[in-house]
Amino acid sequence: MNKIILFSVVSIFLFACNNNVKHQKPVSKTAYTLDIPTGGWTTERISFPISFAPGIHYRGTEDIRFTPGWGNPTADDYWTYEFLWWLNDAPVINKEILTQNLYAYYSGLVNDNVKSRSIASVKLVPVKVDIKKIVASKGDKETYSGTIAMLDYMTQRPMVLNCMIHLKSCTMTAIVFEMSPQPLSHPVWQSMDKLQANFLCGANG
């Protein structure tokens, strides 16, 4: 009888958490915890290899958190989002590899959208990634910061994303990326910093 009641409670909890969440798939409670903030944040989860960046040869999952204004060019949190790479096989992570992977990621993302939106080639700008290792933030194994210059395919104008990258201490490889065109001093970073700081690896992570 107790087992039946417990199963029912867990089922209701999972339904409540995942109802109204875009593309959300269930995650084992022992894998990791990456919060979904309230107030209009949305999520997406995709598997490696990523369709628009097949040159990134990882196995695992990308778990994304979009701010409410992510797709609104007039919002303060436009293009502001956070994503986790939860990777198998313990790949080496360093400044050079992060630079290569982010170049492949954003080049592929832009090219995909240039094609689907029929953006004129005259508007294209080269993707440029600049990453540096900095003093590790609290809770990080390693921390990096940098910029990604690219075409904003939504406004069709050049854009620079500022980024913070947090390599976490887990038995799986866990990398949390924070992205925004806003400077690091802008309030939009406070929500993302809280999100990455609250990231937890589970017992089997």
C-alpha positions in Angstrom: 0.0 0.0 0.0 2.8 2.4 0.9 4.5 1.7 -2.4 1.4 2.6 -4.4 1.0 5.9 -2.5 4.6 6.8 -3.0 4.4 6.1 -6.8 1.3 8.3 -7.1 3.0 11.2 -5.3 6.1 11.0 -7.5 3.9 10.8 -10.6 2.0 13.9 -9.6 5.2 15.8 -8.8 6.8 15.0 -12.2 3.6 16.0 -14.0 3.5 19.3 -12.1 7.2 20.1 -12.8 7.1 19.2 -16.5 3.6 20.6 -17.4 4.0 23.8 -19.5 7.8 23.1 -20.0 8.8 23.1 -23.7 10.7 20.0 -24.9 11.5 18.9 -21.3 12.3 15.2 -20.8 12.5 13.6 -17.4 15.9 13.4 -15.7 17.0 10.9 -13.1 17.0 12.6 -9.7 20.5 11.1 -9.3 21.9 12.8 -12.4 22.0 16.5 -11.8 19.9 19.5 -10.7 19.6 22.5 -12.9 16.7 24.7 -11.7 14.0 26.0 -14.0 13.4 29.6 -12.8 9.8 30.8 -12.6 8.5 33.9 -14.4 8.4 32.7 -18.0 11.7 30.9 -18.4 11.5 28.0 -21.0 13.7 25.0 -21.6 14.9 22.7 -24.3 17.0 19.6 -24.2 18.9 18.1 -27.1 21.3 15.2 -27.5 24.8 15.1 -28.8 25.8 15.0 -31.6 24.0 18.3 -32.2 22.4 18.5 -35.6 23.8 22.0 -36.5 27.2 21.3 -35.0 28.2 17.7 -35.9 31.9 18.5 -35.6 31.5 18.5 -31.8 32.2 14.9 -31.1 30.6 14.3 -27.7 28.0 12.0 -26.3 25.6 13.4 -23.8 23.0 16.1 -23.4 22.6 19.8 -23.7 20.0 21.2 -21.3 19.0 24.8 -22.0 17.3 27.6 -19.9 16.0 30.5 -21.9 15.1 33.8 -20.1 11.6 35.2 -20.7 12.8 37.9 -23.1 15.3 35.7 -25.0 13.6 36.2 -28.4 12.5 39.8 -27.9 15.0 42.3 -29.3 13.5 45.1 -27.1 13.9 43.1 -23.8 16.9 43.5 -21.4 17.3 39.8 -21.4 17.3 39.4 -25.2 19.7 36.5 -26.2 20.3 35.8 -22.5 20.3 32.1 -21.7 22.1 29.4 -19.9 22.9 25.8 -20.9 24.5 22.7 -19.5 26.6 20.2 -21.4 26.3 16.9 -19.5 28.9 14.7 -21.2 30.0 11.1 -21.2 33.5 9.7 -21.6 35.4 12.4 -19.6 36.6 14.6 -22.5 39.5 17.0 -21.9 38.3 20.5 -21.4 40.6 23.6 -21.7 40.6 27.0 -23.3 41.5 25.8 -26.7 38.9 23.0 -26.8 36.2 25.4 -25.5 37.1 27.9 -28.2 37.0 25.3 -31.0 33.7 23.8 -29.8 32.0 27.2 -29.3 33.2 28.2 -32.8 31.7 25.1 -34.3 28.5 25.5 -32.2 27.7 29.1 -33.1 28.9 28.8 -36.7 26.5 25.9 -37.2 23.7 27.7 -35.4 24.1 30.8 -37.5 24.4 28.9 -40.8 21.3 26.9 -40.0 19.3 30.0 -39.4 20.8 31.9 -42.3 19.5 29.1 -44.6 16.1 28.8 -42.9 15.5 32.5 -42.9 16.9 33.2 -46.3 19.3 35.9 -45.0 21.3 37.7 -47.6 25.0 36.8 -47.7 25.9 40.5 -47.5 24.7 40.5 -43.9 27.0 37.7 -42.8 29.8 38.3 -40.4 32.5 35.8 -39.3 32.1 34.0 -36.0 35.0 34.9 -33.6 35.4 33.2 -30.2 37.8 34.5 -27.5 38.0 32.5 -24.3 40.3 32.8 -21.4 40.7 30.9 -18.1 40.1 33.0 -15.0 40.2 32.4 -11.2 37.7 29.6 -10.5 34.4 30.7 -9.1 33.1 29.1 -5.9 31.9 25.6 -6.6 33.8 25.4 -10.0 36.6 23.1 -10.9 37.6 25.7 -13.5 36.1 28.9 -14.8 36.4 30.7 -18.1 35.1 34.0 -19.5 35.0 35.3 -23.1 33.1 36.7 -26.0 31.5 35.3 -29.2 31.1 37.7 -32.1 28.5 36.5 -34.6 25.4 37.5 -36.6 22.3 37.9 -34.6 20.0 36.1 -37.1 16.9 37.4 -35.5 17.7 41.1 -36.0 20.2 40.3 -38.9 22.8 42.6 -37.3 26.2 41.8 -35.8 26.2 40.9 -32.1 28.7 40.0 -29.4 27.7 37.5 -26.7 29.5 37.7 -23.4 30.0 34.4 -21.8 30.9 32.8 -18.5 31.8 29.0 -18.5 31.8 26.9 -15.4 33.4 23.4 -15.3 31.8 21.6 -12.4 33.3 18.9 -10.2 31.2 15.9 -11.1 32.0 12.3 -12.0 30.3 13.1 -15.4 31.7 16.1 -17.3 29.4 19.1 -16.5 29.9 22.5 -18.1 27.5 25.3 -17.5 27.5 28.2 -20.0 26.0 31.6 -19.3 25.4 33.8 -22.4 24.2 37.4 -22.9 25.0 40.4 -25.0 24.6 42.5 -21.8 27.8 43.4 -19.9 28.6 41.3 -16.9 27.6 44.1 -14.6 24.0 44.1 -15.9 21.3 42.7 -13.6 20.4 40.0 -16.1 23.5 38.1 -15.0 22.2 37.8 -11.4 19.6 35.2 -12.3 22.0 33.2 -14.4 24.7 33.3 -11.7 22.2 32.0 -9.1 21.1 29.3 -11.5 24.7 28.0 -12.1 25.6 28.4 -8.4 22.7 26.2 -7.5 23.7 23.4 -10.0 24.2 20.1 -8.2 25.5 16.7 -9.3 23.5 13.8 -8.0 24.9 10.8 -6.2 25.5 8.9 -9.5 26.5 12.1 -11.5 
